[in-house]
Amino acid sequence: MGFSSLLRRSFSVWSGTVVDMGNKDGELRVFMVAGEVSGDSIASRLMASLKKLSPLPIRFSGVGGPRMSKEGLESLFPMEDISVMGMWELLPHLNKFRVRLKETIEGAILFRPHVVVTVDSKGFSFRLLKQLRARYGWQESNGPLHFHYVAPSFWAWKGGEARLKGLANFVDHILCILPNEEAVCKLNGLDATFVGHPVLEDIVEFNLGKQASPHDLKIEGNSEDFRRKYALSPGAAVISLLPGSRLQEVIRMLSIFSHAFDQLKDSIPELITVIHVASNQHVENYIDGVMHKWPVPAILIPGGHQHLKYDAFSASTIALCTSGTVAMELQLARLPCVVAYRAHILTEWYIQYKAKIPYISLPNILTDSAIIPEALFQACTPTNLASLLMKLMHNKRLQEEQIVAAENVIKLLFPSERIINLEEQVEWKFPNFTPSMIASSTILSHVKS
């Protein structure tokens, strides 16, 4: 019996679950909110998995991007309106942020959801969940269950664990993407489940049907197809560039990256940049508008084209990226990279003051080593980036060290123990055990206390 069939059969006899809540209305209503491109991807996959597993028809409402729209969400307003990075960067948008928060709360109340799922964007998400819980007040027993997907990075900040304690007042369950988070959440009074890192979902599109083995946790794109498609010469030196997903960070980072490549163009013959554009209309418009000033030949890869993205990775020697989820995609592709990050000077000061770990990229955090070069804050200059890229481009040993480390990083993100525990009960091919499928089964089977 397959995973989906087993769950459907189980739900039919379980009482008090989310499915049982929906049974009373003949449908399951799920209100979802994502404020980032990465959140839109996570939420859309969760929506698809919920539709596969639920024995009831599902209706969605909330806030999201193009990928969530494809799964049936009509967003209350453009997701970009709440996609703001940093504390000081938020100030000019504070009034719009408050208006959109109020609209989201009212939209949720009118929708009468059985479940509310917020994805990352903790500044907006936690305010929403907290105010929703307050609005229900004495009716809390009839209110929706609150799930938050992607635990706040408490492990990165001084006093981070202490902040978890208050979340239990308005969050019913945390869906964790890192292996150490579930236990810490539970120690602080939060229901939590480790579902695996969302980037593992990409593997399904390339390794569909294979058994869930750590040896499969890799994506090999087609370098020859990519080079042929864009008529690249055999001697072309390709560097993938991932400038970010939020407009503020793309404006800031792309200027620095442009000057870095201007310094590189005379040192690397036939240099080509492949610029990966996030699925954010504001970002797409901005990049289109500045490409006429780009110092070297460039190929733009639009967001949402997964196969083309990994083909580009395969054709690249190295990559340069703004810190974020993309660093994990490069790990899947085994593409060596340099990670860069800049923010408002006051945001940078706050991060340096409050952070308790020396790294910003998740691969370095998980391995507790500087295996991936990081150019952060004042060190993120065109000259420094050009130097780091030149060193990585011409040093095969450094490239190989990153490739070997990536294998171990990806294994850490895979919830293998959960699959081993289920191995005797169900067919455990990987598509059944993506993070979104585990997250969906956790939501649908949650018992309301």
N, C-alpha and C positions, 0 to 999 in steps of 0.2 A: 504494500500500500504506500502511495506517495505521500509526501509531506502535507500537501494541500488537502488531500482526502482525509488524512488522519486528523488534521485540525478541524475540518468541517464536522467529522463524526464526533469529535470530542466536544465541540461547542454545542452540539444538539442536546447533550445531557448535562452541561454545566449550567448552574444557575448563579445569578449575581454578577456575571461577567459583562463586559462591554456589549457583547453580542446579545445577551439577554436584555440589556437596556434598550437596544435598538428593536428587539423583537416586539416590544410593546407598541411601537409606532410603525412597524412594518418596514422600517428603513434605518440605516445608520447614518447619522449626520456628523460630519467631521469638519471642524473649523481649523484651518491651517494657516500659519503665518511664517513667511521667510523674507528676510530683508537683504540677502546677498545672492550673488550668482551661484556660489557654492551651496547656499541654503536652498535655492530654487532646484538645483540638481538633486540634493538629498530628499527634499519634500516630494518631488515628482516621482522619484523611484519608490518612495514610501506609499504614495497614492496608488501607483500601479500594483504594488504588492498587496495592499489592502483590498483592492478590487479582486485580485486573484484568490485571496484567502477567505474573504467574508462570505458567509452563507446568505447575507442580506444585501439588498441593493444599497449602494452608498451614494450620498450626496455630499459635495464639497463646497465650502465657501471660505473666504479669507483673503489673504494678501500673498501674491507671488509673482513669478516671472513667466517667461514664455514656455518653459518646460512644464510648469504646473498647469498652465493654460491648456496644453496639449492633453493633459490627463483629465480635464473637465472642470478646472477652476476658473471662475470669472472673478478676477481680482477687484477688490473694492477701489483700488487706485494703483498707479504704477509703483512697483516694488522699489524703484530707484529713489522714491521720495523718502524712504527710511534707510537708505544705504549710505551711511555716513561713518567715516573712520575717525577714531580718536575723540578725546574730550573737547579740546579747544576747537577742533574742526567742526564740532557739532553746534557751537554757539551761533553762527550765522543762520543755522537752519532750525533753531530751537522752536520757534513759533510754528513752523510747518510740522515739525515732529510732534508737537502737542496736539495740533489739529488732527493729524493722521492717527494718533493714538486714540483720541476720542471717537473718531469715525470707526476705527477697528473695534473698539469696545461696543459701540452701538450696533455695529454689524453683527457681532457675535451674539449679542442679546436677542436681536430679531431672528437670527437663524436657529436659535434654540438647539445648540449642538449637544450630542451625547459625549463628544470628546473634543478637546482643544489641543492641538499640537503646535508648539512653536519650535522653530529650527534655528539654533545658534542666535546671533544678534541679541545677546543677552540684555543689552540696555533697553531695547524696545520690548523684547519678549517678557522679561520679568515684570516690567511695569504693567504690561497688558494682563498677565496672569494674576498679579497681585490685585489689580483694580477689578478684574472680573470676579475674583473670589469675594472681594468686599461688596460688590454689587449684589451678589446672590445672598449674602448675609445669612439670615436665619433659614433661608431656603437651601442652604448648602447641600443637604441630603438629596435635593432634586437637581442640583447643578451638575455641570459636565465634569468629567475627569480631565486633569491637566497633565500633559506629557511635554517634556522639553527634550529635544533631540540635540545632542552635543553638550556634554557637561561643561560648565564654566571652567576655565583653566586655573583651578585653585592651586595646582602644583607649581605654577609659575610665579606666584606672588606671595610676598610676606603677609602672613595672616590670612591666606587664601582659604584654608580649611575652616577657619572660624566663620567665614561668610556662608558656608554651606548650611549651617544649622537653621538659619531663618527661612531657607527655601521650602522646607517641609510645610510651612503654613499656606503655601499657594501652589506648590508643585507636587503632584501625586507620584510621578515616576520620572526618573532621568534615564534616557537612552544614551549610554556612554560609548565613545568610539575608541578609547584607549584602555589597555588591559588593567592598569592600576586604579582606574577611576571608580569602578563598581564597589570595591571593598571600602574605599574611603568614604564614598557617599553613604553607604549603609552604616558605617561607624558614626556618621553624623546625622542619623535619623531619617535618611532619604531612601525610598525604594529606588533601586537602580538595576539596570541590566547592561552588560557589555555585549554590544551587537557587532563589533568590528568596525573598522574604518571605512567610511563611504567610498573611498577611492577604489576599494576592492570590487565595487560594482562594475567598473570598467572591464574587468576580466571577463565577465559574462558575455560581452559583445564579441570577444575574441576567442575565448576558450569554451564556448557553450557546449555543454554535454560531458565535459571531462569530469573525472572524480575530484573531489576537494582535497588536493594534496598541496603542500607548500611548494612543491616543485613546479606547480602550474601557476603560481602567483607571480606572473611575469607577462608583459605584453611586448610582442615583437612586431613592429610595423613593417611595412614593405618599402625599404629605402629605394629600390630600383624603380618601383612604380612612381614614387614621389619625384625622383630626379627626372624621369622620363616625362611626367606630366608637366613639369615646369622647365623642361629643356635645360637642365643644369649640366654643365660640362663635368667630365670626370675629375677635374682638378679643383672644382668649386669647394671652398671651405664654408660649411654651413653652421651657423650658430642660431639655435632657437632662442627667442626672446619672449618672455611672459611678463608684461609690465603691471599686471594687477587687474582687478575687476571693478573697483570703485573709481569714479571719475576723479576724485581729489588725489588719490594715490597715483593714478595713471598720469595725470598732468605733472605731478611732482617727479615721478620716477622716469618718465619717458624723456624728459629734458636731460637728466643726468645720463641716461643710457645713450642718447644721441651723441653727446659730447665724448663719451667713452668709445663709441664706434668710430667717431671721427679720428680719434687717436690711433685706433687699431688698423684703419684701412690701408695705411702705407706699409704696415708690418705683416699683414696676412694677405697674400695674393688671392684674387678671386673671392673675396669675402662676400658672403650672402647672409642676410638676416631673414629668418622666418619669424614674423611677429604674430603671436597667437592672441586674437582679439576676444575678450570676454563677451558673453551674451548680455550686454548692457547697452541700450540704444545710445545713451549719452557718451559712453566710452567709444562705441563704434564711430559716432559722428566726429568726436575729437580726433581720433587716430587718422581717420580719412582726411581731416583738415590739415594735419601737420606732416603728412607723408611727403609732400613736395620738397620739404627741407631735410629729409632723412639723408645722412651722409653716404650710405652705401646702398646697393641694390637690395630691395626688400620684397618679400612675399607675405601677403596678409592671409592668415587662416581664420575664418570666421568661427565664432563659438558654436558649439553644438555638433560639430563634425568630428566625432570621436575617431573614426578610422583615419581620416586625413591628418588629424593631430598626431596620432601615434606613428603614422608613416613619416611625418615631418621629424618627429623625434628620432626615428630610426635613421633618417638621412643626415642628421646633425652629429657633429663631433662632440659639442658641449652645449650647455644652455646657460642663460642668465635670467634669473627670475626675481620678482618681488616676493618677499616672504608670504607664504600662504599655502593653500591646499595644493597648488601646482607643484610644490616641492615633492609631494608624495606621488604625483603622477609621473614625475621624472624618475622617481625611485622604481616605479613599476616598469618603466621603459628602460631602466638601467642606463640612463643618460647622465653623465657627470655634469655638475652645475656649480654656479656661484650664486649665492643668495644675497640680495640687497634689500635695504629698508631705510626709508627716511620718513619723518612725520613733522608736524609742527614742533618747533623747538621746545615749547612747554610740555607737549605730549612726550617728547623724547626724554626730557628731564624727569618726568613722572615715572616713565618706564624704568629708567636707570635707577631711580630711587627705590621703587617698589619691587622690582624683579628680584627673585632669589635664585635664578638660574642664569648662566652666562651665555646661553644660546637662544636664538629666536626661531630657527627652523626645526621642525619636528624630527627629522632624521637625526640631527645632532643631539636633540633633547633625549630621544629614546636610547641612543647609544652612549650618551654622556661623553661625547668626544667632538672635536672640531673637524670631523671627516669632510664636511662640506664647508668651503671657505665662505665666511659671512662678512659683508661690508655693511656695517650698521651705523646709523646716525651720522656724526661728523666724519666718520671714516668712509662713508658712502660718497666718494668723489669720483669724477670721471677718470682721473689718473689712477687711482687705486683700483677701480674696476677693470680698467684696461690692463693693468699689470697682473691682476689675478686671472683674468681670462687668458692672457698670453701664456702665463705659467701653466695653467691647466690644459690649454690647447696643445702644448708641445711636450707635456710630461705624461707619458703613457702609464707610468707607475702610479701617479696620482689619480688618473682616470680609473685604473683597475682597482685601487683601494676603495673608491666610491662604489664601484659596481659590486664588489664583494660585500661591502657593508650594507648595500641596498637589499641584498638577499635576506640578511638577518632582520632588518627593519620591517620588511613586509611580513615576515613570519610572526613578528610580535603583534601585528595588527589583525591577525586572523584568529577568530574565536574557535580554535581547534578543539579545546576541551568540551565546549558545548556540543560540537558535532560528534565527538567521540562518545559522549553520553547518550546520544540519540541513534548511534549507528545501528544498534540491534533492532530498533523500532521502525525505522523508515529507510527509504532509499536516500542516500546522503550525497547525491551528486551536487556539485557546487551551486548551480542555479537555484536550488531549493534553500540554500543557506547563505544567501547574500545578506549583508547587514540589513537591507530593507525588509527582507522576508522575516528575519529574526525580530526586527523591530515591530513589524506588523503583527506577528503572532503574539508578541508581548502585549501590544495594545489590545488586541481582540480578546485575549484570554485574561486580561486584568480583572480582578474581582474587586468591586466597589465595596469598601468597608462601611 
